[in-house]
């Protein structure tokens, strides 16, 4: 893999799969992302934390192609994909989940994943293989029991796991997960953490937006802190926990967060 | 030189009228998020009211013009707007564009029906204000009416500018457009503002209608179609910006005046030109969306029901008199057209306001081919479908990037273009073309069975499609385009295919329609035929094949009911209106009630065991039926 110099200077051992460089996004007069730069590496879970409105979801929109940045570059596997359409990025292996949930409400949970498998495998795949693959994915995220339910009738936590299963259906190399643990109880969150480590160990790069600091500290190899659209700090979980600027910015908003 | 000046003045006057209409449209759309297709129809009815008050028999001797204008624009129209908002539109603010569009289509159909009932067709000359007098300007007579129209539009522009920019109410109205919920949280009253905007919108529609009447004459359709011109102008301002809307209206008026020969086509061409240059709409995310739909039956059940239908039609064709058999066949033809809407609207979530235009394309193709010996009739039918499909793909191409509303209104504009230009040319004015039937099914009874068989085959194909991969993808694309994109689906191709397939189905039905009629003329495919079609398809139940059958039969029955029991005329429109309003609650339409009744009947026969019975609404399967239109699971 090609090494990118900037990252070596910042002390990265691997070439990042994803490199976001100087992204600027403005909504009217508000700057949602202000020269944000960060990366994600294969085999690692990279956390993106920050207070509400820091620009985390906007960052995902830019990386997945749903929003074109005003300025800046997105590079993936060494190639510039800033102007690439969302479906072509997905074909290249970038998958995401949605903070506000985008399950296909009129379809069953199983059909939600089947559609994704069919999009990935094309028209040639046999329907038996597709159905089996979808079933395995539901099983893997632990919601096979809900397969027959309509997606707009399941609890939020199940819908989040459904979205995770659906993204896995397109065999992603880069996973963008937007608050996957909200709506899950402690036990389920722990299981999710294990699953994320497993997915990373298979060689995927995972970018994780999360408000559950315990989960972030537990599973992330590297954490970026966003505040007012800027990357305030980057480093290992311990380093971030001890960073004074992070404590000021982050704890200023939410005192309950254990930090 | 003076000719050019004359055209310019006429264009400016037209543009001023359009501007008044378009600004009302923009105002209601931004504050209530309901695009009022019936905007022009409101203007039409109000123009009739004005005529009634000033020249009609209602007031002996007639009111003076100024008093009539004041009464209509200041009292009747705002009251009407308020009532419409209260009764029909209030619940639609949060519903998908498709549903609110169909409801306003219902209003449009009802208003035309109302106008035709209250004011039967006859010549109703409307004098321009101040008679024919005017001032000479560089050798051109500019009537006082012209000056008044331009003056009124400037006054409306200034008034709206002051209202929206300088008053608390106006600023709150702009806030509603940006974020309704946030405004409510801050103590604003979005409902009141929305009522107000409908009242002002209706008044502006009335004003535009009255001002334009001396130019376009008091006509049910001309004035109703004002909405297309107003819409074309509003699109330049992306349905938001009033200054751009005014600019669009003036440009449109001038273009229409300069290119008088293309007058009817100009709004459509202008609209498509603007749409092509609109930027890509961003895919929005936010909440799980799903549409409560009737269950898709398995192949065996479809086959059984299909055979039963064909058998029933066969039996009816033997027992009933020929007239009734033809009517039955017409109902089935309508049902076949509605199948194309099940695909497009029910499965795909897009609304077409010009489905009957595709019927026309199919029928004309069959008529032109039918005369030549190389084209046996069944093949000609398929050719009609193919041509209609190609045209459908062409219409969809420029508007693919845009959202449902733009797409739907582009189809309306396209329908008008075909109606006014292409069909008129294809037939020659007032002429008609013979359409052959397949030789084996030439008799009335045999033809009815043939139509029923085609309906069944198409319905079965449609249901097979829905059960399969493409069906899943279409529903997924309807529920969440953003998720489809981020999963790697190239929606452009699928969407063109959807539009083409739907147009093709309508085209095939067009061949059937032509064969049933024997001869067809331009009047058979007026753009307004598409609106009751869409309305009844949705009222019948646009998510199911059964709904299409119900809708088709009712569409055939309505005019018969009206002509045989004239007293029922108003009632019929009322029923259609109520049906449209009830859609906001249950998009499954009548068919879903039918299925529910069927389940209930079965539950009566098969009694559940006595004792504490598990509440059936808690079971996951039946919960699906009781879910509302769009269940939002926000975190």
Interface residues (C-beta under 8 A of the other chain):
Chain A: X64 X65 X66 X67 X85 X86 X87 X88 X89 X90 X91 X94 X95 X96 X98 X99 X100 X101 X102 X103 X104 X105 X106 X107 X111 X112 X114 X115 X116 X118 X119 X120 X123 X127 X148 X149 X150 X151 X152 X153 X156 X159 X163 X166 X167 X169 X170 X179 X182 X183
Chain B: X282 X283 X285 X286 X287 X288 X289 X290 X291 X292 X293 X469 X472 X473 X475 X476 X478 X479 X480 X482 X483 X484 X485 X486 X487 X488 X489 X490 X491 X620 X621 X623 X624 X627 X630 X631 X633 X634 X635
